[in-house]
Amino acid sequence: MQSDGTPGALQQGHAGQCLVATGDWTLVHYATLCGEVERNRGAEALELDQVLRLDTAGVVLFARLLGVERLRLVADGDRSLSAERRALLRTVCDALDKVQQQPEQRAPSALTDGLARIGQAVQLHLQNLVGLLGFIGLTLAIAARLIWRPRRWRMNALMSQIQYTGLNALPIVALLTFMIGAVVAFLGATVLDAFGASVYTVDLVAYSFMREFGVLLAAILVAGRTASAFTAQIGSMKVNEEIDALRVQGFDPAEWLVLPRVLALLITLPLLAFVGLVSGLLGGGLVALLALDIPLGRIMAIYRDVPLQHFLVGMGKAPLFAFLIAVIGCREGFRVSGSAESVGQHTTSSVVQSIFVVILVDALAALFFMEMGW
């Protein structure tokens, strides 16, 4: 085993305050040499010709002992040192000068740190919005290109997605909207009974489900169920390099994977919204019939008297919700980086984004229809 050499030392020279450095001044002996330097602070001169081995750690200790400027004078004036050693001394002195000249960086304040985080979040969301708009444009361009080429439509994939996004989701949509309809009826009866107007509970259920709750609840359920499935399916294909295989074979992944899912959801979500509307009306009507003793004929008459425009306003939002949910779910799948953790992260992101966009668009649509008087 090779020895690490003799640790360096500082000895008193013949010229009073002059110190003589001996031994090895290297990183291996750094802890020992630090103590040696601390015991000999205040030296005015230093002789280095008896140093056996020297590296940057030793030069830094010499700079701590003498100061950078005095050590630079030693490097320039001591001709007994080799050219390589003088060059090492100058290089370390120059580096120490640059470090000392750098302004001290203060820790950011809580306000500055908070503003920086807000700025980063805004920038990230803007980039995400731009990417989403670009993906929407890509999807529309592919749809416009293929609409006149029915031979290139993947009907098997379309039928499979219709079954998954529509038929398999019918029970949960019907059950949830039925229960929400009953809850809305109970809530309306509790409030309206204080004014002797409990009969208007049926109107509350009818208007709320035709304009908002029917399509909104169906869209939220689809956003949580279908958008996550789209992301997980496409993300898993990307992890397994199946998307790269499609590109190698000359197929467009967006045409093969995105378009069937978008078309399927455009077909199934309006149907699910209609089922949700009917189930909600049934739930509210059942509560009115059994708990409020409102005759069935009266309930049906109120349902018939609701203007058709409220039904059209609600159902008209379903295709837009379907398109946005499908696009967000597919886009997040393509953004998976290649690991199982990334699949989980983007699946969660697709659900959150889809629900947020659905509620945001629904709120904007409500304001628009209110201003238009519809």
N, C-alpha and C positions, 0 to 999 in steps of 0.2 A: 504493500500500500504506500502510495507516494505521500511524503510529509508535506504539511502546509507551510513549512519554513518557520523562521524565528519571528515572533511578533515584533513590530517596530517599537522604538523607544526614543525618547528625547533626552539628550545629555547636554550639560552646560559646556559651552565652548570656551576658548581662551579669551575671547573678546567680550567679556561682561555679559550683556544681554543677548548675545548670539547663542542660539541653540543648534545642536547637531542632531539630525535625524538619522537613525540607524535601523537596520533590519528590514522587514517586509511591511509595507504600508498598503495593504490590500483589503478587500471586502471580507475575507475570511477572518481577519483579526479586528474587525470594525469595533466591536464592543470594548475590547481591551484598549484600542487606540483612542477611543473617545475619552476614557478616563485619563489617559496620558496627556491629551490635549487640554483637558480641564485643569489639570494640575500645573500647567505651564503657560497659562494665559498671560498676556502682557509682553511677550517676546517681541523684539524689534527686528531681529534678523534670524535667518535660518539657513543652515548649510545642508544640502541634499546629496552631496557627492558620495555619502556612505550608505545611502538607501539601496537595498538589494533589489527589491521588487516594488513596483508602484502601479496602481490603477486609479480610476476616477474617484473611488471612495477615499483613497488616501489623499488625493489632491484636494478634495472637498474639506477634509480635516485640516490640511495645511492652510486653506483659505480661512477656516474658522479660527485658526491659531494666529495668523498674521493679518488677515484681511485680504481682500481680493487685490487691492492696488499694490500692496507690498509683495504679495506672491507674484504678481505680474513683473515687478522689478527684479525679483529673483530669477524668473524665467528669462528675462531679457539680459541680465547682467552676469549670471553665473555661467562662464564658458566651460567650466569643468563638467557640466551636464551634457549628455548626448543630445543630438538634434531631435530624436524621437521623444525624449523626456521633456525637452523644452516645448515642443509642439503640443504635448499632452497638457502641460501646465497652462499654456495660452488658451487652448480649446476650452478647458474647464472654466478658466477665468472669464472668457467671453460668455459662456453659458450662464454663469452665475450673475454676470452683469445684466443679461437679458431678463433673468428671473427677478432681480431686484428692481428693474425698471418697470415691470408690469404693475399696473394699479391693483390694489387689493380689491378683490371682488366681495362685495357685501352680500349677505344672504337676502333674498327677496322678501319684502314685507308680505303680510297676509293679503293686503289689498292687491299688490302687484301680482302675487301668485294666483289669486282668484281671478283677476282680469285675464291673465295668461291662459288659465284653464278654460274660461268662457270663450276666449278667442279661438283656441284650438278646437273646442266643441263646435262652434259655429262654422269654422272652416271645414271640419269633417262632415258636418251635415250638408253643407253646400256642395261639397264634392260628391257626396252620396246622391243628392238631388240631381246634379248634372249627369251622373252615371245612370240614374234611373230614367231620366228623360231620353238619354241616348239609347238605352235598351228598349224603351217604348217605341222610339222611331225605327229601330232595327226590326222589331216585331211587326209593326205596321207595314214596313217596306216588304218584308217577306210575304205577309198576307196579301198585299196588293199584287205581288208578282205571281202568286200561285192561285189567285182566285179564278183566273181564266184557264187554269191547267188542272182540271179535276183528276187527271190520271196520276198526278203526283201527290194527291191527297192520301194520307195514310189512314184509311178507314178503320183498319183493325185497331190501331193505336187509339184512334178517336173513340171508337165504341168502348174500348177498355177503360179509357179515362172517364167517359160518361157514366159507366157503371160504378166506378170507384167514387167519383166526386158527387154523383147524383143519387143513384139508387141506394148505395151503402150509407149515405148520410140522411136519408129520409126519416128513419125512426128517431134519431136524436133531435133533429130539427122540429119534428112534429111534437115530440114530448116536451121539449123546452118551451116552445112558443105556447103550447096549451097551458102549461103551468104559469108562464108569465101573464097570459091573458087572464087567468083566474086571480093572480096577485093584483093586477091592475084593477080588476073589478072590485075586489075587496077593498083596496085602497080608495078608489073612487067612492064606493058606498060609504066608507067611514067618514069621508070629508063631506060629501054631498048630503048625507042624512041629517047633518046639523042644520041644513037650510031647507029641509023637507023636499029635496030634489034628487032623491036616490034613484029615480027612474032614469035620470040622465047618465047613470053609470054605463048603460048600454051604449049611449052616444060616445062617451069617453073611450070605451074599448074600440068601437067601430072606427072612429076617426084616427085614434093613435095607431092602430094596427094597419090601417089602410095607407096612411101616409108615412109612418116611421117604423114602428116596431116590427112589422112583418118582414120587411126587407133588411132592416138593420140587424136584427137578431140572427137571421139566416146568414148574412154576410159575415158577422163576427164569428159564428160557428165555423163557417167555411174557411175563414182566415186562420183560425186556430188549428183546424183539422187538415185542410187541403194544402194551404201554403207551406206548412211545415213538411208535409209529405213530398211536395214538389222539390223543396230544397234538399231534403234527405236523399231522395232518389237521384237527382242530378249530381249532388255532391258526392255520393258514393260512386257513381260512375266516373266522376273526375278523379277520385282517389285511386280507383282501379284502372285508370288510364283508358277507359272505354271511349271517352270523348276524343282523346287523341287518336284512337283507332278509327273512329268515324271520319276524322279529318284526313287521315292517311288514305282511306278508301275513297276520298273525294266527296263525302257527304257533308252537308252543312248541319252542324249540331243544333243550331237554332231552328232550322226547318224540321228536323226530325224529333226534337225533344220539346221545344217551346210551343210551336204552333198547335199540335194536337191538344196540349193541356189548356191553352188559351181558348180554343174553340169549344172544348168540352165544358169548361166552366161558363162560357158565354151561354151555353144551352141549358146547363143544369141549375145555375144560381137563380135565374128568374122562376124556374119551376119550384125550386126549394123555397123561394120567397113567397110564392103563391100558396104552397102547402103551409108555410109558417103563418101566413095571413089567415087562412081558413082555420087552422088549429087554434090560433089566438082568439078568433071570434067564437069558436066553440067553447073554449075555456071560460071566456068572459060571459057568454050566454048561459052556460051551465050554472055559474055562480048567481047570475041575475035570476035564473029560474028557480033554483033551489034555496038560495039564501035570502033573496030580496022579494020573492013571491011575485015577480013580474011575469005576466002571462006570456006563453011562447009566441002567440000571435003578435003581441006588442013588440017583442024582441025582433021578430022577423020583419015587422013593418019598419022599425027603426033602421035595421040593416039595409032594407030596400031603399029607404029615403036618403041614404048617404049619397051625395053627388058622385058621379063617375070620375070626375077629375081628381078626386083624392086617391082613388085606386090607381089611376094612370100616373099620378105624381110619384107614388110609392114604387110602383113596378118599373117606372122609367129609370130609376136609379140602379136597378139590379144589374144590367149589362155593364155599366161603368164600374161598379164594385167588382164584378167578376173579372173584368179585364185587368184592373189594378192588382187584385189579389194574385192572379195567375202570373202576371209579369214580375211582381216582387218576389214571389216564391221561386220562380225559375232563375231570376237574376242572382239571388243569393246562393242558389246551387252552383252556378258558374263561378262564383267568387270564392268557393272553397279552395283552400291552399294546398291540400294534399294529406291531411291527417284526420284521424277520427275526432280529435278535439275541435278542429276547424269546422267539421260537419255539424257538431253540436252547437257551436257558437253561431254559425250562420242560420241554422234552423231556428234558434231562439230569436235571432235578429229578424228573420222573415215574418215570424208571428207578430212580433211587436210592431214592426213597420206596417204590416197589413192592417192590423186593428187600428193603429193610429191614423193611417190614411183613410180608412173607411169612415171613421168617426169624423175626421176633419172634412172630408168631402160631403158627408151627410149634413154637417153643420152649415157649410157654405151653400149647399143646395137648399136648405131650409130658409136661409136668408134670401136667396135669390127668388124662390117661389113666393115668399112673403111680400117682397118688393113688387113682384109681377102681379100679385093679387090672385094667384092660383091656389 
